[in-house]
Amino acid sequence: MSATQAAADDVLIARIAQGDRLAMQVLYGRHHVRVFRFGLRLYGTNRSRKTLSARFFSTLWRQAGKFEGRSAVSTWLLAITRFKALSALRRREGRRTGR
């Protein structure tokens, strides 16, 4: 990713935090494949990864204002994806064991 695109991602996150749906579409278009594949590697199943992807992007929409710029937007996106996937795995494991 170029420095220009990284800077543009910061602007998109700021616009998303203000409720800009077009900015969300652009950011989604830019990063959804990487997020989707990363979630698949972590979580596994095809059906669940689609659910995870939807949850992730809805979380991004709600929490865009919390982005502090301490990392690249792409790194932050993958961190959210990782958290969501690990949380889903814990829930899935809890259902298997009856917890």
Residue pairs with C-beta under 8 A, 6 or more apart in sequence:
1 72
1 74
5 30
6 72
6 73
6 74
9 27
9 30
9 72
9 73
9 74
10 67
10 69
10 73
11 23
12 23
12 24
12 26
12 27
12 73
13 23
13 27
13 64
13 67
13 73
14 64
15 22
15 23
16 23
16 24
16 27
16 60
16 61
16 64
17 64
17 65
17 67
24 57
24 60
24 61
27 60
27 73
28 57
31 73
31 74
31 77
32 53
32 57
34 74
34 77
34 78
35 53
35 56
35 77
35 78
35 81
36 49
36 53
38 78
38 81
38 82
39 49
39 52
39 53
39 56
39 81
39 84
39 85
40 46
40 49
42 81
42 82
42 85
42 86
42 89
43 49
43 52
43 85
43 88
43 89
48 88
48 92
52 81
52 84
52 85
52 88
55 84
55 88
56 77
56 80
56 81
56 84
59 80
59 84
60 77
60 80
63 80
67 73
67 76
71 79
